[in-house]
Amino acid sequence: MQNIFTKKNIRLQAGDLMSLQVTRPLCLQVDSGRVWITVEGGRTDYWLAGGQSLGIPGQGLVVIESVKTTSKLQVGLCRRHWLMRLADGMRTLARRLRGRRTVSPVAAGTASNCGQS
């Protein structure tokens, strides 16, 4: 089992297995070959071929197997991770703001002036 903190190039022969203990979000890029990936607690397994990538969001065990051919991979920290977290936070904030009912000061002032005339 390996702990990944920086970008690593990995080469797996056909049928080779590798396990990673993930402690933060990772990006896995398949340069060539075909791999099967399962993530602890995940609802599905993934099949990736050369040119495809997968973001692994959380913590836990990740198992990768090279299928039928030698596979070359790159595993590293996601550069976009902070941006994804920011976008999630903005969506949550927007939902909360939409849920509030507010009266604008202009509308409130207009309504009270109408009653005094």
Summary of the structure (lengths in Angstrom):
residues: 117
radius of gyration: 24.1
end to end distance: 78.9
largest distance: 85.9
contacts: 292
relative contact order: 0.23
helix: 26%
strand: 41%
